[in-house]
Amino acid sequence: MTDRETDFMDRHYLINMIAYYFLQQLFNPPFNKGGQGGFGKGLIIKSPLIPLSQRGRLRCYDILNFSALKCVTELTNKSTKVWKNKFSHTIRIILNIFLGLGGVIALLVITPGLKRTAYAFQGPLYIRNSHPMFVGTGSPVLESAQIRESFDVDLTYSSTYLVRNSGEWSFNIDLEALITDLRLNKVVGNRLELGLDLPLIDYYGGILDGMLKSYHDTFGFSDYGRGLRPDNEFLFQVNHNGLTVVEGKSGGVSLGDIKISAREVLSANDPVISMNAFLELPTGDADKGYGSGGYEWGMTLLMDKTLGRSLMAYTNLGIVFADKYRGRGGIDLRNYLFGGLGIEWMYTRNLSLYTQFFIQDTPFEKTGIREMDEPGSILSFGAKYLVSRDFALELSFSEDPNTAGAPDFMVSLGSSYKY
């Protein structure tokens, strides 16, 4: 065997080992009694990509008895002692879960014999701004100019901390949110798509405050004053001129503002250009922060442009015409602009990798609080995997580079079925 062939086999051997390791981390408890994980007895590898002489029961030194994070850092020749001291038990559990999801995707990519589908771009990631004060003010997202028939289920988990006061306003928000979007798209004729988005919202105190504090301390990031409050304690109250506008409740799933839309293709050539119009209905309880209590509508110009065989660029530019934030009192909102750019890299015919950037202005008049007055920006990275011709999964992570107008971070998991 040549050096090149040996290197090829070694790389695939390592990839298989890591993928199978991630899978077992996903389906086994990260820590058992005594500090051991799911690999106390070693790992059985039976992948056809591994030579017969190298298959069998494996140990990644003794690191397989600990967390996925420690295994990865050992494989990259970095010290595990720093990670063990800096990161809490919670962060290792969370990382094990997401590394496990990543391992599922990796395993699907490298395992031979899977059915491959047609060569086609899958469209941008679904990333919604989950900031509690913005969920019912139009909810624009980056979208494709293409039309399609599909049923989508998207889960967005986010953490938001904003405790600030000004002369007129007092924002007291410390919570985590899980928003489930049920979306249905129907094509009428050859150029028109009708859409329905039904959001289900759950606010509560959360579980990630300890992890976020460790994360900020480790990398020297600002914690926005999060350390001044008790961990995982719910807070959601907004006051204007001494009157309570919003007073949220912890726990329970409530309906948010339903959105309906209509998208028409203006040009089906490359680039594909479409115009989208949408209307958000006041179906969420504005008093508790599940909507704005008003009617918001808007328009978006969308364009999809191919950049070779494996790259696609998605661009959006739009405007939202806002009503009032009614809540327990009428607060005037202003119209605002939004826009986004996304790049899809078709890594394989089934797997696409993404980077997206989205920005929107604030719908609130001057509050005197930077986090509410400046535009919100969302930077996202993620992947989509086409399981079959009609079914796809997606996973993404989003941060707020401007630390304004968006949650501290968001993690999204979605599925899409084309009918």
C-alpha positions in Angstrom: 0.0 0.0 0.0 1.3 3.4 -1.0 1.8 6.3 1.5 -1.1 8.1 -0.1 -3.4 5.1 0.2 -2.3 4.6 3.9 -3.1 8.3 4.6 -6.5 7.9 3.0 -7.4 4.9 5.1 -6.1 6.6 8.3 -8.2 9.6 7.7 -11.3 7.6 7.1 -10.5 5.4 10.1 -10.4 8.5 12.3 -13.6 10.0 10.8 -15.5 6.7 11.4 -14.2 6.5 15.0 -15.3 10.0 15.8 -18.7 9.7 14.1 -19.5 6.4 15.9 -18.2 8.0 19.1 -20.5 11.0 18.7 -23.5 8.7 18.1 -22.9 6.8 21.3 -22.4 10.1 23.2 -25.8 11.1 21.8 -27.7 8.0 22.9 -25.8 7.3 26.2 -25.7 9.5 29.3 -22.6 11.8 29.2 -21.7 10.9 32.8 -22.5 7.9 34.9 -21.6 7.4 38.5 -17.9 7.5 39.0 -17.5 10.1 36.2 -17.6 7.6 33.3 -19.5 8.1 30.1 -21.0 5.6 27.7 -17.6 4.3 26.7 -16.6 2.6 29.9 -16.2 -0.7 28.1 -14.8 0.6 24.8 -16.3 1.2 21.4 -17.0 -1.4 18.8 -16.3 -0.2 15.2 -17.8 -2.2 12.3 -17.6 0.3 9.5 -16.7 -1.1 6.1 -14.3 1.9 5.6 -12.0 0.5 8.3 -9.6 -2.3 7.4 -10.5 -5.7 8.9 -7.2 -5.8 10.8 -8.1 -2.5 12.6 -11.7 -3.3 13.4 -12.8 -4.3 16.9 -13.0 -2.8 20.4 -11.2 0.6 20.6 -10.3 3.0 23.4 -9.4 6.6 22.7 -6.7 6.3 25.4 -8.9 6.7 28.6 -10.5 9.8 27.3 -13.6 7.9 26.1 -14.5 7.6 29.8 -15.1 11.4 29.9 -16.9 13.9 27.8 -16.9 14.4 24.0 -15.2 17.7 24.5 -12.3 16.1 26.3 -11.9 13.5 23.6 -11.9 16.1 20.8 -9.3 18.3 22.7 -7.1 15.2 23.3 -7.2 14.2 19.6 -6.0 17.8 18.8 -3.2 17.4 21.3 -4.5 20.1 23.6 -4.6 19.9 27.4 -7.9 18.6 28.9 -7.2 19.9 32.3 -8.1 23.5 31.3 -11.4 22.4 29.8 -12.2 20.3 32.9 -11.7 23.2 35.2 -13.3 25.9 33.2 -16.4 24.2 31.9 -19.3 23.1 34.1 -21.1 19.8 34.1 -24.0 21.4 32.2 -21.9 22.8 29.3 -20.4 19.3 28.7 -23.8 17.8 28.6 -25.0 20.4 26.1 -21.9 20.0 24.0 -22.3 16.2 24.0 -25.8 16.6 22.6 -24.9 18.9 19.8 -21.7 16.9 19.0 -23.9 13.9 18.8 -26.2 15.6 16.3 -23.1 16.6 14.3 -22.0 13.0 14.4 -25.2 11.8 12.9 -24.7 14.1 10.0 -21.1 13.1 9.7 -22.0 9.4 9.7 -24.7 9.9 7.0 -22.1 11.6 4.8 -19.3 9.0 5.1 -21.3 5.8 5.2 -21.5 4.2 1.7 -24.6 2.7 0.2 -27.0 5.6 1.1 -29.5 6.6 -1.6 -28.4 9.9 -3.2 -30.9 12.3 -4.5 -31.0 14.8 -7.3 -28.5 17.6 -7.5 -30.3 20.7 -6.2 -29.9 23.6 -3.8 -32.0 23.4 -0.7 -32.7 27.0 0.2 -31.5 29.1 3.1 -31.7 28.1 6.8 -34.8 29.2 8.7 -33.5 31.7 11.3 -36.1 33.8 13.1 -35.3 36.6 15.6 -36.5 35.2 18.9 -36.0 38.3 21.0 -39.2 38.5 23.1 -39.8 42.1 22.1 -39.5 41.3 18.4 -41.4 38.1 18.0 -44.7 39.8 17.0 -43.4 42.8 15.1 -43.3 41.4 11.6 -40.9 38.5 12.1 -38.9 38.8 8.8 -36.5 36.0 7.9 -34.1 35.3 5.1 -35.9 33.3 2.4 -35.4 31.9 -1.1 -36.9 33.4 -4.2 -37.9 30.0 -5.4 -41.5 28.7 -4.8 -42.2 25.2 -3.4 -44.9 23.1 -1.7 -43.7 22.0 1.8 -44.6 21.4 5.4 -41.8 22.6 7.8 -41.3 22.3 11.5 -38.6 24.5 13.0 -37.5 24.7 16.6 -35.5 27.7 17.8 -34.0 27.8 21.3 -32.7 31.1 22.5 -31.4 33.0 25.6 -32.0 36.7 26.1 -30.8 39.0 28.8 -31.7 42.7 28.9 -32.0 44.5 32.2 -31.7 48.3 31.4 -33.5 51.5 32.4 -33.8 54.9 30.8 -35.9 58.0 31.5 -39.1 56.5 30.0 -38.4 52.8 29.6 -37.5 49.9 31.8 -36.7 46.5 30.2 -36.3 43.6 32.6 -35.8 40.5 30.5 -33.9 37.4 31.6 -35.3 34.2 30.1 -34.9 31.4 27.6 -37.4 30.7 24.9 -38.4 27.7 22.7 -40.3 28.8 19.6 -41.8 26.1 17.3 -42.8 27.3 13.9 -45.3 25.2 11.9 -45.1 26.4 8.3 -47.2 25.3 5.3 -46.5 26.5 1.7 -48.8 25.8 -1.2 -48.1 26.6 -4.9 -50.9 28.0 -7.0 -50.3 27.9 -10.7 -46.7 28.3 -11.9 -45.5 31.5 -10.2 -47.5 32.0 -6.9 -46.9 30.5 -3.5 -49.2 31.0 -0.5 -47.7 30.5 3.0 -48.9 30.1 6.6 -46.7 30.3 9.7 -48.1 29.2 13.1 -45.7 29.9 15.9 -45.9 28.2 19.4 -43.9 30.0 22.1 -42.7 28.9 25.5 -40.9 31.3 27.8 -39.2 30.1 31.0 -36.2 30.6 33.3 -34.1 28.2 31.5 -31.1 26.0 32.3 -28.1 27.7 30.6 -27.1 30.6 32.8 -24.3 28.7 34.5 -23.0 27.5 31.1 -23.2 31.0 29.6 -21.3 32.5 32.6 -18.5 29.8 32.2 -18.4 30.5 28.4 -18.1 34.3 28.9 -15.5 33.9 31.7 -13.4 31.4 29.7 -13.1 33.6 26.6 -13.2 37.0 28.3 -16.6 38.0 26.8 -19.0 40.5 28.4 -21.9 38.8 30.2 -24.2 41.9 29.9 -24.6 42.0 33.7 -26.0 38.5 33.8 -23.9 37.6 36.8 -25.9 40.1 38.9 -29.0 37.9 38.8 -29.7 34.4 40.2 -29.1 31.6 37.7 -32.1 30.4 35.7 -34.6 32.7 37.3 -37.4 34.0 35.0 -37.9 37.7 34.5 -40.0 39.4 31.8 -41.5 42.8 32.6 -41.4 46.0 30.4 -42.5 49.4 31.7 -43.1 52.6 29.9 -43.6 55.9 31.8 -44.2 54.0 34.9 -46.9 51.8 33.4 -46.4 48.0 32.8 -46.6 47.2 29.1 -45.7 43.6 29.2 -45.6 41.1 32.1 -44.6 37.7 30.9 -45.3 34.3 32.5 -43.0 31.4 32.9 -44.0 28.0 31.5 -46.7 26.8 29.2 -47.0 27.0 25.4 -48.9 29.8 23.8 -49.8 30.8 20.3 -47.9 33.6 18.8 -48.8 36.0 16.0 -49.8 33.9 12.9 -48.3 35.1 9.6 -49.7 34.6 6.1 -47.8 35.4 2.9 -48.0 35.4 -0.8 -44.9 35.1 -3.1 -44.8 35.6 -6.8 -41.9 34.8 -9.1 -41.0 37.8 -11.3 -38.2 36.1 -13.2 -37.5 32.4 -13.3 -34.1 32.7 -14.9 -30.7 33.0 -13.1 -31.0 35.0 -11.0 -34.4 34.0 -9.8 -36.3 37.1 -8.6 -39.5 37.2 -6.5 -41.7 39.5 -4.5 -43.1 38.4 -1.2 -45.9 40.1 0.7 -46.9 39.1 4.3 -49.3 40.0 7.0 -48.9 39.2 10.7 -52.2 38.8 12.7 -52.6 39.7 16.4 -53.3 36.2 17.6 -50.7 36.2 20.4 -51.3 37.6 23.9 -49.5 40.9 23.8 -49.9 41.5 27.5 -47.6 38.4 28.2 -45.2 39.0 25.3 -46.5 36.5 22.8 -47.3 39.1 20.1 -47.6 42.8 19.5 -51.4 43.1 19.5 -51.4 44.9 16.2 -51.3 44.1 12.5 -47.9 44.2 10.8 -47.4 43.8 7.1 -44.5 44.0 4.8 -42.9 43.3 1.4 -39.6 41.6 0.5 -37.6 41.6 -2.7 -35.9 38.2 -3.0 -33.1 37.1 -5.4 -31.3 33.7 -5.7 -28.1 33.7 -7.8 -25.9 30.7 -8.6 -22.1 31.2 -8.1 -21.0 28.1 -10.0 -22.1 24.5 -9.6 -21.9 24.3 -5.8 -22.6 27.8 -4.5 -25.8 29.7 -4.3 -26.3 33.3 -2.9 -29.6 34.3 -1.3 -30.3 38.0 -0.9 -33.4 39.8 0.6 -34.3 43.4 1.1 -37.6 44.4 2.6 -39.7 46.7 4.8 -42.2 46.1 7.6 -45.1 48.5 8.2 -45.7 48.3 11.9 -48.9 49.0 13.9 -48.8 49.5 17.6 -47.4 47.4 20.5 -50.6 47.3 22.4 -49.9 45.0 25.3 -51.3 46.8 28.4 -51.0 50.1 26.7 -50.6 51.4 23.2 -47.0 52.1 22.2 -46.4 53.5 18.7 -44.1 51.5 16.5 -42.3 52.7 13.5 -41.8 51.1 10.0 -38.4 49.5 9.6 -36.1 48.0 6.9 -34.5 44.6 7.0 -32.1 42.6 4.7 -30.1 39.5 4.6 -27.4 37.6 2.7 -26.8 33.8 2.8 -24.4 31.5 1.0 -25.2 27.8 0.5 -22.3 25.5 -0.3 -23.4 22.2 -1.7 -20.7 20.1 -0.1 -22.3 16.9 -1.4 -25.5 16.2 -3.3 -27.2 15.6 0.1 -25.3 17.9 2.4 -25.3 21.7 2.2 -23.3 24.1 4.5 -24.3 27.6 5.2 -23.3 31.0 6.5 -26.0 33.7 6.7 -26.1 37.3 7.9 -29.4 39.1 8.7 -30.0 42.6 9.9 -33.2 44.5 10.9 -33.8 47.9 12.2 -35.8 48.4 15.4 -39.5 49.0 15.3 -39.4 51.0 18.6 -39.1 54.7 18.8 -36.1 56.1 20.7 -36.0 54.4 24.1 -32.6 55.6 25.3 -31.3 52.0 25.6 -28.7 50.9 23.0 -29.8 47.3 22.9 -33.3 48.4 21.8 -32.4 51.4 19.6 -29.7 50.0 17.4 -30.3 47.5 14.5 -30.2 43.9 15.4 -27.9 41.6 13.5 -27.8 37.8 13.4 -24.8 35.8 12.1 -25.6 32.1 11.5 -23.8 28.9 10.6 -25.4 25.6 9.9 -26.1 22.6 7.7 -28.9 20.9 5.9 -29.0 17.2 5.1 -31.3 15.8 2.4 -32.4 12.5 3.9 -34.6 11.6 0.9 -35.9 13.3 -2.2 -38.7 14.9 -0.2 -37.3 15.2 3.4 -34.5 17.3 4.8 -33.1 18.1 8.3 -31.3 21.3 9.3 -29.2 22.4 12.3 -27.8 25.9 12.9 -26.2 28.2 15.5 -26.7 32.0 15.6 -25.0 34.8 17.5 -25.7 38.6 17.7 -22.5 40.4 16.6 -24.0 43.8 17.4 -25.3 42.7 20.9 -28.5 44.6 20.2 -32.0 43.7 18.9 -31.5 39.9 19.0 -31.1 37.1 21.6 -27.6 36.4 23.0 -27.6 33.2 21.0 -30.0 30.9 19.1 -29.8 27.2 18.3 -32.2 26.0 15.6 -33.3 22.5 14.5 -35.7 22.0 11.6 -37.3 19.6 9.2 -38.9 20.0 5.9 -41.1 17.8 3.9 -42.0 18.5 0.3 -45.3 17.1 -0.8 
